[in-house]
């Protein structure tokens, strides 16, 4: 329930009170959804967004005046946060500094972030027990400017094929933009460098099987009609929008879990804060059991060793 306090409202979120200021401010101009609509969306998909963010350091993409205004990338939780908010401390070697990032374990943590004008949630692929050991391998199908959604669909089919041959269970979702993401749970025993090496070895195998794919490091050297399998999303402090995260565009699209069968039919714009709640109420969280299907990266690391022994270039590590 919510109660008004001036132009703010107080909302009970699973037993914790969250204040929402400026609830009627329009955030998404295409259909006129407001800050309160954004919060109500996240409450509607609560188990899904909490599952996607649970115990992970999380960068917040904030839009204080709505998505037509400036975007703020925020890593540090500011002073004055409620005492029930949880954080995790991460170190950034490049700057020799630390940051206490949001660490979601409760839906009220998500609601607090919306109060702070957060639209997008970008979690790490590791958890707070050991932030240096990823437990999620992320396959980012990122179409270049002249590649269409049909290209994404074709490459997704190859990705599914290779994953099945490996015995890995992939969990696809739309990116909320023009691409597709596939997540695979992995045991947290390898550092970021090895997870990225494994991801690159997988991407190269997909490239061998599909003329639509490139793994070329430099963007300027990529075929503009190709799809880049972005293995760099597995580097330290590189993040993707979470499953069920809204994206910061006028249409309020959502990065939405889909089944492999749906990939052939869905369109990138199908999923928005106006449509996903009903879908979630019907289907639940399609990523709910991802923790039950971990995949050992050993075969991919063997592929990486093989490729490197054959002279494959080792791309530079992105700075964290």
C-alpha positions as CSV (number, residue, x, y, z in Angstrom):
1,X,0.0,0.0,0.0
2,X,1.0,3.6,-0.5
3,X,0.3,6.8,1.4
4,X,0.9,10.3,0.2
5,X,3.3,12.7,1.9
6,X,3.3,16.0,-0.1
7,X,4.2,15.1,-3.6
8,X,5.9,11.9,-2.4
9,X,4.4,8.5,-1.5
10,X,5.4,5.9,1.0
11,X,5.2,2.3,-0.3
12,X,5.5,-0.9,1.7
13,X,7.7,-3.3,-0.2
14,X,7.6,-6.7,1.5
15,X,7.7,-5.2,4.9
16,X,10.1,-2.3,4.3
17,X,9.0,1.3,3.7
18,X,10.3,3.1,0.6
19,X,9.7,6.7,-0.1
20,X,9.0,7.6,-3.7
21,X,9.4,11.3,-4.6
22,X,8.0,12.9,-7.7
23,X,5.9,9.8,-8.6
24,X,4.1,11.6,-11.4
25,X,7.2,12.7,-13.3
26,X,7.1,11.3,-16.8
27,X,10.2,9.1,-17.4
28,X,9.2,7.5,-20.8
29,X,7.7,9.9,-23.3
30,X,6.5,7.3,-25.9
31,X,3.5,6.3,-23.8
32,X,3.8,8.7,-20.9
33,X,4.9,6.3,-18.2
34,X,6.0,7.9,-14.9
35,X,8.4,7.2,-12.2
36,X,5.6,5.5,-10.3
37,X,4.8,3.3,-13.3
38,X,8.5,2.3,-13.3
39,X,8.4,1.3,-9.7
40,X,5.1,-0.6,-10.2
41,X,6.7,-2.5,-13.1
42,X,9.6,-3.6,-10.9
43,X,7.2,-4.7,-8.1
44,X,5.3,-6.7,-10.7
45,X,8.4,-8.6,-11.8
46,X,9.9,-8.6,-8.3
47,X,11.1,-12.3,-8.0
48,X,12.7,-12.0,-11.5
49,X,14.6,-8.8,-11.0
50,X,15.8,-9.9,-7.5
51,X,16.9,-13.3,-8.9
52,X,18.9,-11.5,-11.6
53,X,20.6,-9.1,-9.2
54,X,20.9,-11.2,-6.1
55,X,24.2,-10.6,-4.2
56,X,25.9,-9.1,-7.2
57,X,27.7,-5.7,-7.2
58,X,25.4,-3.5,-9.3
59,X,26.0,-0.3,-11.3
60,X,23.0,1.9,-11.5
61,X,22.0,3.9,-14.6
62,X,20.1,6.8,-13.3
63,X,18.0,9.3,-15.2
64,X,17.0,12.1,-12.7
65,X,14.7,13.9,-15.1
66,X,13.6,11.0,-17.2
67,X,15.2,9.2,-20.1
68,X,15.3,12.3,-22.3
69,X,17.6,13.9,-19.8
70,X,21.1,13.2,-18.7
71,X,22.2,9.7,-17.7
72,X,24.3,9.1,-14.6
73,X,26.4,6.0,-14.2
74,X,26.6,5.4,-10.4
75,X,28.7,2.8,-8.7
76,X,28.8,4.1,-5.2
77,X,25.8,4.0,-2.9
78,X,25.5,7.6,-1.5
79,X,25.5,8.6,2.1
80,X,22.1,8.7,3.7
81,X,20.9,5.4,2.3
82,X,18.5,3.5,4.6
83,X,20.1,1.1,7.1
84,X,18.5,-1.9,5.6
85,X,20.2,-1.4,2.2
86,X,23.0,-3.9,1.5
87,X,26.3,-3.1,-0.3
88,X,29.4,-5.0,-1.4
89,X,32.9,-3.4,-1.6
90,X,34.8,-3.7,-4.9
91,X,38.3,-2.5,-5.8
92,X,39.2,-0.8,-9.1
93,X,42.9,-1.4,-9.9
94,X,43.0,1.2,-12.6
95,X,42.2,4.0,-10.1
96,X,43.4,2.2,-6.9
97,X,40.0,3.0,-5.3
98,X,37.1,1.1,-3.8
99,X,33.4,1.5,-4.2
100,X,30.5,0.2,-2.1
101,X,28.0,-0.9,-4.7
102,X,24.4,-1.8,-4.3
103,X,24.0,-5.5,-3.5
104,X,20.3,-6.6,-3.9
105,X,18.9,-9.3,-1.7
106,X,15.4,-7.8,-1.2
107,X,12.9,-6.2,-3.5
108,X,12.9,-3.0,-1.4
109,X,16.6,-2.5,-2.5
110,X,15.3,-2.3,-6.1
111,X,12.6,0.1,-5.1
112,X,15.1,2.3,-3.3
113,X,17.2,2.4,-6.5
114,X,14.1,3.5,-8.4
115,X,13.6,6.3,-5.9
116,X,17.1,7.3,-6.7
117,X,15.9,7.6,-10.4
118,X,17.5,4.3,-11.5
119,X,16.0,2.9,-14.7
120,X,18.7,0.3,-15.6
121,X,20.4,-2.2,-13.4
122,X,23.8,-3.5,-14.5
123,X,25.1,-6.3,-12.2
124,X,28.5,-7.9,-12.2
125,X,28.8,-11.6,-13.3
126,X,30.2,-12.4,-9.8
127,X,28.7,-12.4,-6.4
128,X,29.7,-10.9,-3.1
129,X,31.1,-14.1,-1.6
130,X,34.1,-13.6,-3.9
131,X,33.7,-10.8,-6.5
132,X,36.9,-12.0,-8.3
133,X,35.3,-15.3,-9.3
134,X,32.5,-15.1,-11.8
135,X,29.6,-17.5,-11.6
136,X,28.0,-16.4,-14.8
137,X,29.3,-16.7,-18.4
138,X,27.6,-14.1,-20.6
139,X,27.2,-14.5,-24.4
140,X,26.4,-11.1,-25.9
141,X,25.1,-11.1,-29.5
142,X,25.7,-7.6,-30.5
143,X,24.7,-6.7,-34.1
144,X,26.7,-4.2,-36.0
145,X,24.9,-1.2,-37.5
146,X,23.9,-2.9,-40.8
147,X,22.9,-6.3,-39.2
148,X,19.2,-6.9,-38.7
149,X,17.2,-8.9,-36.2
150,X,17.2,-11.8,-38.7
151,X,21.0,-12.0,-38.3
152,X,20.6,-12.2,-34.5
153,X,18.1,-15.0,-34.9
154,X,20.4,-17.0,-37.1
155,X,23.4,-16.6,-34.9
156,X,21.3,-17.5,-31.8
157,X,20.5,-20.8,-33.5
158,X,24.2,-21.5,-33.8
159,X,24.8,-20.5,-30.2
160,X,22.1,-22.9,-29.1
161,X,23.6,-25.7,-31.2
162,X,27.1,-25.3,-29.8
163,X,25.9,-25.0,-26.2
164,X,23.9,-28.2,-26.6
165,X,26.9,-30.0,-28.0
166,X,28.9,-28.9,-24.9
167,X,26.1,-29.9,-22.5
168,X,25.6,-26.4,-21.3
169,X,22.2,-24.9,-20.5
170,X,21.9,-21.4,-22.0
171,X,19.3,-18.9,-20.8
172,X,18.4,-16.4,-23.5
173,X,17.0,-12.9,-23.1
174,X,16.5,-9.9,-25.3
175,X,18.9,-7.1,-24.6
176,X,16.1,-4.5,-24.6
177,X,17.9,-3.0,-27.6
178,X,18.9,-4.7,-30.9
179,X,20.7,-7.7,-29.6
180,X,20.3,-10.9,-27.6
181,X,22.0,-12.2,-24.4
182,X,22.5,-15.8,-23.3
183,X,23.6,-16.5,-19.8
184,X,25.2,-19.8,-18.6
185,X,25.8,-20.5,-14.9
186,X,29.3,-21.6,-14.1
187,X,31.1,-22.8,-10.9
188,X,32.9,-19.8,-9.3
189,X,36.4,-21.2,-9.6
190,X,37.9,-19.3,-12.5
191,X,39.0,-15.6,-12.6
192,X,37.8,-13.1,-15.1
193,X,40.7,-13.6,-17.4
194,X,40.0,-17.3,-17.9
195,X,36.2,-16.8,-18.2
196,X,36.9,-14.3,-20.9
197,X,39.3,-16.7,-22.6
198,X,36.6,-19.4,-22.5
199,X,34.0,-16.9,-23.9
200,X,36.4,-16.0,-26.8
201,X,37.0,-19.6,-27.6
202,X,33.2,-20.2,-27.7
203,X,32.8,-17.1,-29.9
204,X,35.4,-18.3,-32.3
205,X,33.7,-21.6,-32.7
206,X,30.4,-19.8,-33.5
207,X,32.3,-17.7,-36.0
208,X,33.6,-20.8,-37.7
209,X,30.1,-22.1,-38.1
210,X,28.4,-18.8,-39.2
211,X,29.4,-16.3,-41.9
212,X,27.3,-13.7,-40.0
213,X,29.7,-13.6,-37.0
214,X,32.8,-11.6,-36.3
215,X,35.1,-11.8,-33.3
216,X,37.4,-9.0,-34.5
217,X,38.7,-6.9,-31.6
218,X,38.7,-3.4,-33.1
219,X,35.2,-2.1,-33.9
220,X,36.5,-0.1,-36.9
221,X,37.7,-3.4,-38.5
222,X,34.4,-5.3,-38.2
223,X,32.1,-5.9,-41.1
224,X,29.2,-3.5,-40.5
225,X,26.7,-6.2,-41.5
226,X,28.1,-8.8,-39.1
227,X,27.2,-9.7,-35.6
228,X,29.9,-9.4,-32.9
229,X,29.9,-12.1,-30.2
230,X,31.1,-9.8,-27.5
231,X,33.3,-11.9,-25.2
232,X,34.5,-8.7,-23.5
233,X,31.3,-8.7,-21.5
234,X,33.0,-11.3,-19.3
235,X,35.9,-9.0,-18.4
236,X,36.1,-7.6,-14.9
237,X,33.6,-4.7,-14.2
238,X,32.0,-5.1,-17.6
239,X,28.3,-5.3,-17.2
240,X,25.1,-5.9,-19.1
241,X,21.5,-4.9,-18.3
242,X,20.0,-7.5,-16.0
243,X,17.2,-9.8,-16.9
244,X,14.0,-7.7,-16.3
245,X,15.9,-4.5,-16.3
246,X,14.1,-1.6,-18.1
247,X,16.3,0.2,-20.7
248,X,16.8,3.9,-20.8
249,X,14.8,4.7,-23.9
250,X,11.5,6.5,-24.7
251,X,9.7,3.2,-25.2
252,X,10.7,1.7,-21.9
253,X,11.8,-1.6,-23.4
254,X,12.8,-4.4,-21.1
255,X,15.6,-7.0,-21.3
256,X,13.3,-10.0,-21.1
257,X,14.0,-13.7,-20.7
258,X,12.6,-15.8,-23.6
259,X,12.6,-19.4,-24.4
260,X,14.8,-20.7,-27.3
261,X,11.6,-21.5,-29.2
262,X,10.4,-17.9,-28.9
263,X,13.6,-16.5,-30.5
264,X,12.3,-17.3,-34.0
265,X,9.2,-15.1,-33.4
266,X,9.8,-12.3,-31.0
267,X,10.7,-8.8,-32.0
268,X,13.0,-6.5,-30.0
269,X,10.2,-4.0,-29.3
270,X,7.7,-6.6,-28.0
271,X,8.7,-6.3,-24.4
272,X,8.1,-3.1,-22.5
273,X,7.1,-2.1,-19.0
274,X,3.5,-2.1,-20.4
275,X,3.6,-5.7,-21.6
276,X,6.1,-7.6,-19.5
277,X,4.1,-7.7,-16.2
278,X,1.3,-9.7,-17.8
279,X,3.8,-12.0,-19.4
280,X,5.6,-12.5,-16.0
281,X,2.3,-13.2,-14.3
282,X,1.6,-15.9,-16.8
283,X,5.0,-17.5,-17.2
284,X,6.9,-16.6,-14.1
285,X,10.7,-16.1,-14.2
286,X,12.1,-18.1,-17.1
287,X,15.6,-17.8,-15.5
288,X,14.4,-19.0,-12.1
289,X,16.3,-22.3,-12.2
290,X,19.6,-21.1,-13.7
291,X,21.5,-21.9,-10.5
292,X,20.6,-25.5,-10.9
293,X,22.5,-26.0,-14.2
294,X,26.2,-25.0,-13.7
295,X,28.6,-25.7,-16.6
296,X,32.3,-26.5,-16.2
297,X,34.3,-24.3,-18.5
298,X,37.1,-26.9,-18.9
299,X,36.2,-27.8,-22.5
300,X,36.2,-24.1,-23.5
301,X,39.5,-23.5,-21.8
302,X,40.9,-26.5,-23.8
303,X,39.6,-24.8,-27.0
304,X,41.3,-21.6,-25.9
305,X,44.6,-23.4,-25.4
306,X,44.2,-25.0,-28.8
307,X,43.4,-21.8,-30.6
308,X,46.3,-19.9,-28.9
309,X,48.7,-22.8,-29.8
310,X,47.6,-22.5,-33.4
311,X,48.5,-18.8,-33.4
312,X,45.2,-17.2,-32.6
313,X,45.7,-13.6,-31.4
314,X,45.1,-13.0,-27.7
315,X,43.2,-9.7,-27.6
316,X,44.3,-7.1,-24.9
317,X,42.4,-7.2,-21.6
318,X,40.0,-4.3,-21.1
319,X,40.9,-2.1,-18.2
320,X,38.8,-2.4,-15.0
